[in-house]
């Protein structure tokens, strides 16, 4: 571009500056393109992590410096650090792991590429005993240490110490890394119960050569009051165990087996609760009736002088229960609790003489009996004509009208009676069929009248002596 005299000076200076800047950019771009074409491409692998890099470094060591990879003497680099770099080279770095090993009171720190716990311990100069254990970051390695995972960075070696376990009369030597007695027994597979006795105590620290005594309790069950108690004990006898459990026998309670029986492992003791009750069984006692003369009551009447009442007979019965179930009962005693009251009936003994007007004139009587009247004559009496007693009565009188047959227990013999429709008769005969309130009216053979109905029979005076009167005739 040409400038003229009229072109301002400031524009001339600006154009010259731009030309210089374009020239500078061109030079820098050319240099940069040349620098990029001289970089060496390589692959860096650090603990499995892959990086793609370009470098002007000549060796592996320079590459790692550029990549800011700090190395320790134990780290492994391939190829070697002084190896010249070549395009597309793969450089691998395996860092050694930092491991702390605590054993026998010493804390050793080392870096290692060992792939097993056993190899790490060998590098640390630590030898494991047969029963020693290795804890890896708090996890107990109870099996072969060589199979452990090395990912944790802290190993603790626990030395096993010997101790003697005395159990059930047998002594066994064991090894443990447990710090206290209780943990050592647990690791030994021994199940303990509250009733078991351990000496020294479960919280005592373990020491080499220690003797641990375990007195195991035995399991037993106690059945009582509808429930089953399961426990463990060191006791030898049933009564000792029940005393420990606070189970008390009262009265006739008993146990199976007996209180003095030895305890057996897994045995069952049954407490039988015994109670006894008394029952009262009652039955009525029938009352008797008795008769006694009543001088204020007219003959052939009766009345109750005292009412009777049944008594009570009781049985006292002992009933035995075991665990609420009745198992036996027995009569303890029996007795009359309330005696019966005898009923007293009075029969009249008062005689009242009265007069009866009849067609033949008045008659005086002292008693009236309702009787079944029949009739007979000598020919109908059943006595053969050839008999010397034919026509004769039991009193020896000649059979005729006016002779009546009676039961002497009802009407005294030879006393007089009046029968309406028959007249006066003498009790002069008896008969096999004439019993109680029956009267057989006598006739002559030529004037026999048949009777068979109930009539009033009047017993005429004079009345017999009082000791000959049957005051109670019955029905």
GUDRENFI-910708 format. One line per 5 residues: their letters; for each residue x, y, z of C-alpha. Coordinates in nm, 4 decimals, always signed. Layout:
a> X/Y/Z ~ ...
//
This chain:
xxxxx> +0.0000/+0.0000/+0.0000 ~ +0.1245/+0.3319/-0.0810 ~ +0.0853/+0.6201/+0.1529 ~ +0.0392/+0.9621/+0.0493 ~ +0.1424/+1.2728/+0.2133
xxxxx> -0.2049/+1.3172/+0.3299 ~ -0.2265/+0.9775/+0.5171 ~ -0.2215/+1.0304/+0.8927 ~ +0.0920/+0.9073/+1.0707 ~ -0.0953/+0.6985/+1.3279
xxxxx> -0.2435/+0.4728/+1.0636 ~ +0.1025/+0.4080/+0.9204 ~ +0.2269/+0.2886/+1.2619 ~ -0.0750/+0.0610/+1.3118 ~ -0.0233/-0.1178/+0.9858
xxxxx> +0.3385/-0.1825/+1.0632 ~ +0.2451/-0.3340/+1.4016 ~ -0.0016/-0.5755/+1.2492 ~ +0.2550/-0.6988/+1.0025 ~ +0.4947/-0.7745/+1.2863
xxxxx> +0.2288/-0.9672/+1.4885 ~ +0.1350/-1.1854/+1.1898 ~ +0.4957/-1.2707/+1.1376 ~ +0.5379/-1.3680/+1.5064 ~ +0.2337/-1.5972/+1.5067
xxxxx> +0.3599/-1.7731/+1.2003 ~ +0.6952/-1.8378/+1.3621 ~ +0.5411/-1.9703/+1.6891 ~ +0.3019/-2.1999/+1.4982 ~ +0.5887/-2.3398/+1.2996
xxxxx> +0.7891/-2.4095/+1.6158 ~ +0.4876/-2.5733/+1.7895 ~ +0.4201/-2.8005/+1.4980 ~ +0.7764/-2.9047/+1.5024 ~ +0.7650/-2.9723/+1.8826
xxxxx> +0.4579/-3.1926/+1.8566 ~ +0.6060/-3.3993/+1.5821 ~ +0.9050/-3.4803/+1.8063 ~ +0.6953/-3.6181/+2.1164 ~ +0.7198/-3.9976/+2.1939
xxxxx> +0.3811/-4.1754/+2.2559 ~ +0.3900/-4.4320/+2.5473 ~ +0.1424/-4.6180/+2.7776 ~ +0.1944/-4.5980/+3.1535 ~ +0.0233/-4.8601/+3.3802
xxxxx> +0.0446/-4.7901/+3.7562 ~ -0.1154/-5.0561/+3.9831 ~ -0.3539/-5.1433/+3.7032 ~ -0.4456/-4.7841/+3.6192 ~ -0.3701/-4.7115/+3.2441
xxxxx> -0.2579/-4.3673/+3.1122 ~ -0.1774/-4.2685/+2.7488 ~ +0.1139/-4.0177/+2.7442 ~ +0.3387/-3.8230/+2.4965 ~ +0.6785/-3.7242/+2.6196
xxxxx> +1.0114/-3.5747/+2.5122 ~ +1.1826/-3.7708/+2.7934 ~ +1.4444/-4.0182/+2.6813 ~ +1.4170/-4.2816/+2.9578 ~ +1.1617/-4.4569/+3.1712
xxxxx> +1.2843/-4.2700/+3.4780 ~ +1.2240/-3.9350/+3.3040 ~ +0.8732/-4.0479/+3.2060 ~ +0.7848/-4.1289/+3.5672 ~ +0.9160/-3.7901/+3.6773
xxxxx> +0.6986/-3.6215/+3.4156 ~ +0.3989/-3.8356/+3.5297 ~ +0.4649/-3.7416/+3.8954 ~ +0.4934/-4.1082/+4.0012 ~ +0.6887/-4.1294/+4.3281
xxxxx> +0.8747/-4.4572/+4.3749 ~ +0.9969/-4.6525/+4.6745 ~ +1.2879/-4.8912/+4.6624 ~ +1.0558/-5.1892/+4.6890 ~ +0.8409/-5.0835/+4.3928
xxxxx> +0.8823/-5.2739/+4.0682 ~ +0.9134/-5.0954/+3.7287 ~ +0.9329/-5.2621/+3.3887 ~ +1.1226/-5.2006/+3.1786 ~ +1.4062/-5.0737/+3.3930
xxxxx> +1.4332/-4.7048/+3.4815 ~ +1.7340/-4.6427/+3.2522 ~ +1.5628/-4.8007/+2.9531 ~ +1.5314/-4.5558/+2.6586 ~ +1.1756/-4.4747/+2.5640
xxxxx> +1.0418/-4.5925/+2.2339 ~ +0.7170/-4.5038/+2.0601 ~ +0.4215/-4.7149/+2.1835 ~ +0.6261/-4.8578/+2.4702 ~ +0.4286/-4.9863/+2.7741
xxxxx> +0.5760/-4.8942/+3.1090 ~ +0.4347/-5.0807/+3.4150 ~ +0.4738/-4.9867/+3.7791 ~ +0.3825/-5.2195/+4.0703 ~ +0.3974/-5.0375/+4.3999
xxxxx> +0.4876/-5.2375/+4.7068 ~ +0.2118/-5.2466/+4.9747 ~ +0.2760/-5.0886/+5.3130 ~ +0.2139/-5.3490/+5.5837 ~ +0.2409/-5.3152/+5.9629
xxxxx> +0.3210/-5.6423/+6.1398 ~ +0.2698/-5.6543/+6.5188 ~ +0.4174/-5.9660/+6.6764 ~ +0.5738/-6.0476/+7.0111 ~ +0.5566/-5.6848/+7.1180
xxxxx> +0.7362/-5.5557/+6.8086 ~ +0.5773/-5.3420/+6.5392 ~ +0.7474/-5.3922/+6.2023 ~ +0.6600/-5.1774/+5.9004 ~ +0.7568/-5.3040/+5.5566
xxxxx> +0.6680/-5.2657/+5.1949 ~ +0.6108/-5.5885/+5.0122 ~ +0.4793/-5.7528/+4.7021 ~ +0.4049/-6.0790/+4.8900 ~ +0.0779/-6.2363/+4.7821
xxxxx> +0.0028/-6.4233/+5.1091 ~ +0.0051/-6.3585/+5.4832 ~ +0.2622/-6.6328/+5.5277 ~ +0.4991/-6.4621/+5.2812 ~ +0.4530/-6.1252/+5.4535
xxxxx> +0.5352/-6.2807/+5.7914 ~ +0.8419/-6.4501/+5.6446 ~ +0.9638/-6.1143/+5.5126 ~ +0.9033/-5.9668/+5.8585 ~ +1.0987/-6.2525/+6.0175
xxxxx> +0.7946/-6.3793/+6.2109 ~ +0.7328/-6.7533/+6.2485 ~ +0.3839/-6.8850/+6.3318 ~ +0.3296/-7.1675/+6.5773 ~ +0.0726/-7.4424/+6.5153
xxxxx> -0.1986/-7.2753/+6.7265 ~ -0.1026/-6.9103/+6.6709 ~ -0.3563/-6.6847/+6.5033 ~ -0.3271/-6.3833/+6.2764 ~ -0.5719/-6.0969/+6.2871
xxxxx> -0.6012/-5.9005/+5.9641 ~ -0.7466/-5.5569/+6.0186 ~ -0.9484/-5.7022/+6.3106 ~ -1.0593/-6.0231/+6.1367 ~ -0.9301/-6.3447/+6.2971
xxxxx> -0.7478/-6.5747/+6.0554 ~ -0.8156/-6.9109/+6.2195 ~ -0.7145/-7.1312/+5.9250 ~ -0.3963/-7.1462/+5.7149 ~ -0.2568/-6.7900/+5.7125
xxxxx> -0.1277/-6.8361/+5.3552 ~ -0.4805/-6.8242/+5.2176 ~ -0.5675/-6.4914/+5.3731 ~ -0.6511/-6.1736/+5.1869 ~ -0.3676/-5.9197/+5.2042
xxxxx> -0.5855/-5.6225/+5.1182 ~ -0.5814/-5.4976/+5.4828 ~ -0.2582/-5.3272/+5.5698 ~ -0.2210/-5.4391/+5.9349 ~ -0.1348/-5.7861/+6.0638
xxxxx> -0.1374/-5.8787/+6.4327 ~ +0.0087/-6.2105/+6.5441 ~ -0.1471/-6.3608/+6.8549 ~ +0.0611/-6.6287/+7.0207 ~ -0.1251/-6.9328/+7.1542
xxxxx> -0.0502/-7.0368/+7.5087 ~ -0.1097/-7.3832/+7.6578 ~ -0.3512/-7.4445/+7.9441 ~ -0.5021/-7.7531/+8.1042 ~ -0.8815/-7.7976/+8.1134
xxxxx> -1.0172/-8.0164/+8.3952 ~ -1.3735/-8.1297/+8.3184 ~ -1.5725/-8.4288/+8.4469 ~ -1.2594/-8.5724/+8.6040 ~ -1.0578/-8.5560/+8.2814
xxxxx> -0.7633/-8.3272/+8.2070 ~ -0.7036/-8.1970/+7.8528 ~ -0.4218/-7.9736/+7.7325 ~ -0.5436/-7.6988/+7.4991 ~ -0.3949/-7.3924/+7.3306
xxxxx> -0.5617/-7.0554/+7.3064 ~ -0.5017/-6.6967/+7.2046 ~ -0.7992/-6.5732/+7.4077 ~ -0.7179/-6.3020/+7.6620 ~ -0.9507/-6.4290/+7.9399
xxxxx> -1.0724/-6.7659/+8.0704 ~ -1.4315/-6.7328/+7.9490 ~ -1.3299/-6.6575/+7.5908 ~ -1.0772/-6.9430/+7.5940 ~ -1.3486/-7.1895/+7.6977
xxxxx> -1.5857/-7.0545/+7.4344 ~ -1.3249/-7.0974/+7.1619 ~ -1.2641/-7.4484/+7.2901 ~ -1.6289/-7.5249/+7.2094 ~ -1.7393/-7.5556/+7.5714
xxxxx> -2.0955/-7.4424/+7.6418 ~ -2.1305/-7.3019/+7.9920 ~ -2.4457/-7.2462/+8.1978 ~ -2.5062/-7.0151/+8.4879 ~ -2.5032/-7.3058/+8.7288
xxxxx> -2.1629/-7.4295/+8.6079 ~ -1.8614/-7.3587/+8.8270 ~ -1.5377/-7.2319/+8.6724 ~ -1.2084/-7.1733/+8.8513 ~ -1.0395/-6.9322/+8.7939
xxxxx> -1.3309/-6.7002/+8.7110 ~ -1.4430/-6.6370/+8.3538 ~ -1.2984/-6.2848/+8.3562 ~ -0.9519/-6.3849/+8.4778 ~ -0.6639/-6.3286/+8.2283
xxxxx> -0.5132/-6.6344/+8.0649 ~ -0.1537/-6.7319/+8.1338 ~ +0.0671/-7.0093/+8.0014 ~ +0.0349/-7.3327/+8.1938 ~ -0.2847/-7.2271/+8.3682
xxxxx> -0.5184/-7.4981/+8.5036 ~ -0.8872/-7.4289/+8.4463 ~ -1.1424/-7.6357/+8.6394 ~ -1.4985/-7.6682/+8.5095 ~ -1.7614/-7.8350/+8.7269
xxxxx> -2.0538/-7.8800/+8.4894 ~ -2.4080/-7.8790/+8.6220 ~ -2.6596/-8.1420/+8.5106 ~ -2.9969/-8.0613/+8.3517 ~ -3.3088/-8.1672/+8.5400
xxxxx> -3.6801/-8.0919/+8.5152 ~ -3.9246/-8.0444/+8.8017 ~ -4.2985/-8.0881/+8.7466 ~ -4.4954/-7.9008/+9.0087 ~ -4.8326/-7.7257/+9.0321
xxxxx> -4.9147/-7.7833/+8.6652 ~ -4.5900/-7.6448/+8.5230 ~ -4.2471/-7.7769/+8.4351 ~ -3.9342/-7.6049/+8.5642 ~ -3.6132/-7.6782/+8.3757
xxxxx> -3.2875/-7.6015/+8.5508 ~ -2.9324/-7.7179/+8.6039 ~ -2.7733/-7.8127/+8.9310 ~ -2.4680/-7.9480/+9.1103 ~ -2.6776/-8.1080/+9.3807
xxxxx> -2.6632/-8.4809/+9.4382 ~ -3.0096/-8.5505/+9.5816 ~ -3.3683/-8.4560/+9.5095 ~ -3.4265/-8.2792/+9.8417 ~ -3.1176/-8.0604/+9.7931
xxxxx> -3.2370/-7.9448/+9.4515 ~ -3.5864/-7.8625/+9.5800 ~ -3.4331/-7.6611/+9.8625 ~ -3.2317/-7.4582/+9.6089 ~ -3.5480/-7.3911/+9.4076
xxxxx> -3.7472/-7.2947/+9.7158 ~ -4.0050/-7.5670/+9.6550 ~ -4.1634/-7.6741/+9.9823 ~ -4.3579/-7.9912/+10.0552 ~ -4.6446/-7.9543/+10.2992
xxxxx> -4.8710/-8.2038/+10.4657 ~ -4.8699/-8.5327/+10.2790 ~ -4.7018/-8.4002/+9.9623 ~ -4.4456/-8.6379/+9.8158 ~ -4.2026/-8.6633/+9.5244
xxxxx> -4.1157/-8.9191/+9.2633 ~ -3.8419/-9.0213/+9.2909 ~ -3.8193/-8.9866/+9.6690 ~ -3.6484/-8.6969/+9.8423 ~ -3.3432/-8.9045/+9.9263
xxxxx> -3.3016/-9.0387/+9.5715 ~ -2.9896/-8.9336/+9.3749 ~ -3.0345/-8.6894/+9.0882 ~ -2.9933/-8.8188/+8.7352 ~ -2.8889/-8.6160/+8.4327
xxxxx> -3.1945/-8.5145/+8.2269 ~ -3.4102/-8.6695/+8.4982 ~ -3.7598/-8.5493/+8.5855 ~ -3.8785/-8.4933/+8.9405 ~ -4.2499/-8.4794/+9.0074
xxxxx> -4.3917/-8.3068/+9.3132 ~ -4.7336/-8.4477/+9.3978 ~ -4.9530/-8.2119/+9.5957 ~ -5.1720/-8.4092/+9.8353 ~ -5.4821/-8.2710/+10.0021
xxxxx> -5.7651/-8.4294/+10.1953 ~ -6.1201/-8.3126/+10.2419 ~ -6.4093/-8.4535/+10.4389 ~ -6.7517/-8.5107/+10.2922 ~ -7.0651/-8.5600/+10.4992
xxxxx> -7.3177/-8.7965/+10.3466 ~ -7.6631/-8.8069/+10.5014 ~ -7.9538/-9.0472/+10.4824 ~ -8.2881/-9.0197/+10.6574 ~ -8.3748/-9.2617/+10.9365
xxxxx> -8.7422/-9.3634/+10.9224 ~ -8.9315/-9.3032/+11.2429 ~ -9.1311/-9.5698/+11.4262 ~ -9.4889/-9.5482/+11.5415 ~ -9.6167/-9.6696/+11.8739
xxxxx> -9.9556/-9.6892/+12.0365 ~ -10.0551/-9.6012/+12.3858 ~ -10.3897/-9.5925/+12.5643 ~ -10.5717/-9.2622/+12.5795 ~ -10.8166/-9.2601/+12.8733
xxxxx> -10.9724/-8.9361/+12.7501 ~ -11.0622/-9.0858/+12.4136 ~ -11.3633/-9.3114/+12.3655 ~ -11.2950/-9.6701/+12.2672 ~ -11.2492/-9.7456/+11.8959
xxxxx> -11.1271/-9.3918/+11.8329 ~ -10.7647/-9.2950/+11.7838 ~ -10.5668/-8.9806/+11.7504 ~ -10.2060/-8.8587/+11.7087 ~ -10.0535/-8.7770/+12.0425
xxxxx> -9.7132/-8.6813/+11.8952 ~ -9.6048/-8.6460/+11.5378 ~ -9.3066/-8.8494/+11.4275 ~ -8.9990/-8.7084/+11.2559 ~ -8.7266/-8.8895/+11.0583
xxxxx> -8.3748/-8.8840/+11.1952 ~ -8.0448/-8.8275/+11.0092 ~ -7.7675/-9.0819/+10.9746 ~ -7.4331/-8.9394/+10.8671 ~ -7.1155/-9.0839/+10.7189
xxxxx> -6.7939/-8.8797/+10.7497 ~ -6.5885/-8.9630/+10.4391 ~ -6.2212/-8.8769/+10.3900 ~ -6.1437/-8.7912/+10.0239 ~ -5.7799/-8.7866/+9.9075
xxxxx> -5.6685/-8.5723/+9.6136 ~ -5.3375/-8.5756/+9.4316 ~ -5.2661/-8.2748/+9.2109 ~ -5.6343/-8.1903/+9.2230 ~ -5.7560/-8.5352/+9.1155
xxxxx> -5.9474/-8.7616/+9.3488 ~ -5.7688/-9.0920/+9.3974 ~ -5.9359/-9.2477/+9.7020 ~ -6.2119/-9.2119/+9.9571 ~ -6.2846/-9.3985/+10.2785
xxxxx> -6.5478/-9.3827/+10.5516 ~ -6.3877/-9.2220/+10.8541 ~ -6.6817/-9.2798/+11.0907 ~ -7.0576/-9.3103/+11.0912 ~ -7.3097/-9.1963/+11.3461
xxxxx> -7.6672/-9.0891/+11.4137 ~ -7.6581/-8.7132/+11.3814 ~ -8.0261/-8.6614/+11.4599 ~ -8.2246/-8.9446/+11.6199 ~ -8.5729/-9.0052/+11.4799
xxxxx> -8.8790/-8.8996/+11.6786 ~ -9.1260/-9.1812/+11.7373 ~ -9.4810/-9.1130/+11.6355 ~ -9.7199/-9.1776/+11.9214 ~ -10.0789/-9.2746/+11.8431
xxxxx> -10.3383/-9.2868/+12.1140 ~ -10.6239/-9.5350/+12.1173 ~ -10.9313/-9.4741/+12.3187 ~ -10.9918/-9.6651/+12.6445 ~ -11.2848/-9.4632/+12.7662
xxxxx> -11.6028/-9.6745/+12.7902 ~ -11.9388/-9.5022/+12.7430 ~ -12.2518/-9.7128/+12.8104 ~ -12.5439/-9.6269/+12.5892 ~ -12.8985/-9.7558/+12.5333
xxxxx> -13.0396/-9.8746/+12.2023 ~ -13.4128/-9.9054/+12.1463 ~ -13.4982/-10.2248/+11.9619 ~ -13.8212/-10.3991/+11.8615 ~ -13.7750/-10.6268/+12.1605
xxxxx> -13.7136/-10.3385/+12.3967 ~ -13.4168/-10.1252/+12.4938 ~ -13.0713/-10.2827/+12.5209 ~ -12.7688/-10.1423/+12.6964 ~ -12.4363/-10.1596/+12.5081
xxxxx> -12.0831/-10.0392/+12.5667 ~ -11.9285/-10.0817/+12.2199 ~ -12.0364/-10.0912/+11.8524 ~ -11.8353/-10.2808/+11.5916 ~ -11.8834/-10.2757/+11.2150
xxxxx> -11.8613/-10.6395/+11.1077 ~ -11.9216/-10.8649/+10.8064 ~ -12.2192/-11.0829/+10.8966 ~ -12.2645/-11.4341/+10.7574 ~ -12.4877/-11.7162/+10.8755
xxxxx> -12.4775/-12.0899/+10.9331 ~ -12.6612/-12.3843/+11.0925 ~ -12.5597/-12.7256/+11.2143 ~ -12.6038/-12.8785/+10.8714 ~ -12.4042/-12.6041/+10.6990
xxxxx> -12.1200/-12.5878/+10.9522 ~ -11.9188/-12.8512/+10.7701 ~ -11.9218/-13.1046/+11.0562 ~ -12.0236/-13.4557/+10.9434 ~ -12.3534/-13.5817/+11.0851
xxxxx> -12.1734/-13.8879/+11.2208 ~ -11.9297/-13.6735/+11.4199 ~ -11.9874/-13.6561/+11.7950 ~ -11.9466/-13.2778/+11.7593 ~ -12.2231/-13.2454/+11.5081
xxxxx> -12.4623/-12.9696/+11.6206 ~ -12.2289/-12.8596/+11.8978 ~ -12.0447/-12.5281/+11.9242 ~ -11.6857/-12.4686/+12.0342 ~ -11.8138/-12.3960/+12.3866
xxxxx> -12.0166/-12.7195/+12.3895 ~ -12.3524/-12.5501/+12.3517 ~ -12.6222/-12.6921/+12.1235 ~ -12.6264/-12.5205/+11.7889 ~ -12.9372/-12.2999/+11.7517
xxxxx> -13.0628/-11.9532/+11.6725 ~ -12.9033/-11.7030/+11.9119 ~ -12.5605/-11.8625/+11.9011 ~ -12.3017/-11.6588/+11.7048 ~ -11.9503/-11.7490/+11.6054
xxxxx> -11.6855/-11.4806/+11.6621 ~ -11.3107/-11.4289/+11.6775 ~ -11.2323/-11.4419/+12.0512 ~ -10.9674/-11.1733/+12.0008 ~ -11.2460/-10.9353/+11.9006
xxxxx> -11.5442/-11.0423/+12.1061 ~ -11.5068/-11.2254/+12.4337 ~ -11.6579/-11.5728/+12.4413 ~ -11.9958/-11.6068/+12.6129 ~ -12.0573/-11.2301/+12.5948
xxxxx> -12.3835/-11.1004/+12.4493 ~ -12.4246/-10.9038/+12.1288 ~ -12.7104/-10.7409/+11.9504 ~ -12.7336/-10.7585/+11.5688 ~ -13.0108/-10.5551/+11.4050
xxxxx> -13.2288/-10.7907/+11.1998 ~ -13.1066/-11.0895/+11.4009 ~ -13.1535/-11.0000/+11.7634 ~ -12.9518/-11.0868/+12.0705 ~ -12.6882/-11.3523/+12.0387
xxxxx> -12.4357/-11.5257/+12.2634 ~ -12.0741/-11.5508/+12.1478 ~ -12.0602/-11.9271/+12.1852 ~ -11.8778/-12.0537/+11.8795 ~ -11.5702/-11.9991/+11.6638
xxxxx> -11.4828/-12.0937/+11.3072 ~ -11.1841/-12.1352/+11.0831 ~ -11.3091/-11.8586/+10.8523 ~ -11.4294/-11.6349/+11.1310 ~ -11.1365/-11.3945/+11.1812
xxxxx> -11.1223/-11.0319/+11.2826 ~ -11.4304/-10.8254/+11.2144 ~ -11.6499/-11.1107/+11.1014 ~ -11.9515/-11.2611/+11.2799 ~ -12.1303/-11.5856/+11.1803
xxxxx> -12.4947/-11.5791/+11.2893 ~ -12.6292/-11.9144/+11.4033 ~ -12.9638/-12.0611/+11.3032 ~ -13.1603/-12.3808/+11.3367 ~ -13.1637/-12.5894/+11.0256
xxxxx> -13.5331/-12.5130/+10.9695 ~ -13.5071/-12.1343/+11.0015 ~ -13.1670/-12.0591/+10.8332 ~ -13.1474/-11.7119/+10.6794 ~ -12.8548/-11.6364/+10.4520
xxxxx> -12.6422/-11.3336/+10.5543 ~ -12.3529/-11.1704/+10.3820 ~ -12.3313/-10.7974/+10.4457 ~ -12.1837/-10.5465/+10.6843 ~ -12.3792/-10.4633/+10.9991
xxxxx> -12.3345/-10.2797/+11.3274 ~ -12.2831/-10.5259/+11.6097 ~ -12.3564/-10.3950/+11.9575 ~ -12.1652/-10.5452/+12.2504 ~ -12.4086/-10.5553/+12.5423
xxxxx> -12.3456/-10.5010/+12.9077 ~ -12.2087/-10.6153/+13.1329 ~ -11.8728/-10.5332/+12.9829 ~ -11.5762/-10.7603/+13.0547 ~ -11.2990/-10.6616/+13.2941
xxxxx> -11.0652/-10.3963/+13.1495 ~ -10.7787/-10.6454/+13.1165 ~ -10.9962/-10.8640/+12.8915 ~ -11.0877/-10.5878/+12.6473 ~ -10.9038/-10.5612/+12.3182
xxxxx> -10.9034/-10.1846/+12.2788 ~ -10.7232/-10.1877/+11.9415 ~ -10.8887/-10.4211/+11.6980 ~ -10.7344/-10.2880/+11.3791 ~ -10.9165/-10.2774/+11.0444
//
